[in-house]
Amino acid sequence: MSRVAAIDCGTNSIRLLIADIDGDNFREVVREMEIVRLGQGVDKHKAFDPEAIERTLAATRKFAEIIASKGVEKIRFCATSATRDARNRDLFIDGVREILGIEPEVIPGTEEAALSFMGATKELKGIGGPFLVVDIGGGSTEFVFGNENVESAKSVNIGCVRMSERHLKKQPPEARSVAAAIEDIDAAIADAARTVPIKKATTLIAVAGTATTVAAAALDLKEYDRYSIHLSRIPADKVFGIAQQLSLMSREEIAALGYMHPGRVDVITSGALVLSRVMIATGATEFVASESDILDGIAWGLMAPPVIAPEVIEEEIAEIVEDIDDGADDVLDEMTQELDEE
């Protein structure tokens, strides 16, 4: 048996899981979450705000104390969408390294997808496949298709924080802002569908805070209860109704919901909108809400890394090369403009 610590650092939250793993046996020891909004302003400025970095490092220090007290043998720290996008990510990475004494990893979208798939489907192996796992994060949303292993995956930039900062800046949002968000979201889903067969899955599994919060609303919970939410099946019409209801509520009304985490109040409307558009695009009549996600996948992966189809990795490499070329073109355009102005 090994005791492992997994840390998932996303755009909106940072989470810790300590677990004992022995073969296929998994025992949760500690599960913690802090809403730190590391990705605040990253969509607009492509850089971390110093205060956001400090909030996240403060949470990391807290997690380091817990890890030190629990006799952990292996630690893995994975950072995702916001850290991939931030030009000044080294300031954050250096801070994490100093606190934890390990090398934090900024993982690519394909690995993020594979870890989410592993975490979400571990309890469902052989039941209900093929699966489409949708992970609505703060900065990005991952679409992952497969049976036992990942067969195709795509990460697109329509996370709940990113959509809130880009479109839904008021609560309740204006109708034209919702329409603009839908256009943006639908285009990203269509992009994902060119790679991932989103309509071919037998079971749609939705993970992370947006999906589980929508599930809490659909189950009419008075307070958040992860055990009631885990593996619940939420009908599509419930999702549509909740997304519509949230878009008409004030911030104060959302904050007063007993199951609502304070850190999700400002982003749940956009998150629910993303989920509702995913269900329309896939044609799914329901989704399975899973409390097991990338965090659990990181923990499992410390014992046996997830298997990713070679073509998924090849596509990721091609996208990275394209992004580098686009970035070089942008820099050249800026330099040309500056020279012209001089």
Phi, psi and omega in degrees: 000139178238140174259121185238155175236127178243134176236125177249115180250105182257198181283325184255324186224162171234134188228148178238136172229125171248129184216152171261125182236130177221100185064239178265006180268131186227122178236117179288132179254313180218139171221120183228151176218139172233131173275114185242346181049052179302326184277013180306117176079358183294323180301323182274315189258348182059031179206153177284141170284134181306323179292325178294320177299314182295321177301318183287322178292326177298318177294322179296321177298319178298316180296321180299322179294319179296315181300316182297333183272354188247006176066040182288139181264325182226141179229140171223130179246118180242126175251146189239231197308305185298320182290326176298325187273340189278127180294328183262031183301333183298330177299318180287312182300317179298321180295317179296316180302317181294321183286313188265340181073019176230169178271110177292149183246131170264101190273146177288166183301324181294319179289321175303316180296316182295321179291321176298317180297315180299313181296319186284329188255356185304321181278352187245013182305127178082000182233114170089004180282166001288155184252148165243114177262125179243120182247101180271104180262196179282318183259326185222167173234130180258136173246121184228125182243140175172176174253268177284323183229171180289126179253332174203151183204152178207134176250128180232150188274068176229047176288166186292324177291315181299317180291325178294316181289329183276324188232306190267072186275346179240157177226115001287151181285156176287153183301321182292329177291320177296317180298319179294321178295317179299318179299316180296313182296313182297324178294320180292319178297319178297323177297315179297323183292342176288341181251322187249129179284077190292344180262000186262353182285146173279325183232125173265120177248126177247131183238169177084175193300323178300309185295318183288330177289319175298321177297319178300320178294316182295327179276358178058043179284142178280332175215163185291129181222100186296333181285328175285326183284320188301123179067016172289152180251120187250118182295150182300319182296330175294318180298314180299318181294319180292317178299318178294316181297316180297325182290347180255354185268154174279165178301320182295322179294320178294317181298333183280351179292129188298330182269357188275121174290136182306327181284353180256354185304316185280349187235355184291329179297314179291322178297315179295326177295317177300313181299318181295322179289327175297317182292324176295315184292324181277337185077013181291140179271349178198164170230151174267122179274122181244129174278349176266125187214214183301326180298315177294323178297321177298317179296310178300320183294339175293338179264322180206110183301149178293152179267128180239132180300139182305323182293332177293318179293318180299319179295321178298317179298317179299320179293321179297315179299318179297319179297321178296317179297317179297319180296319179295320178297320180296317179297318179297318179297318179297317180295320178297317180298317180297318179296320179296321180292327177289000000 
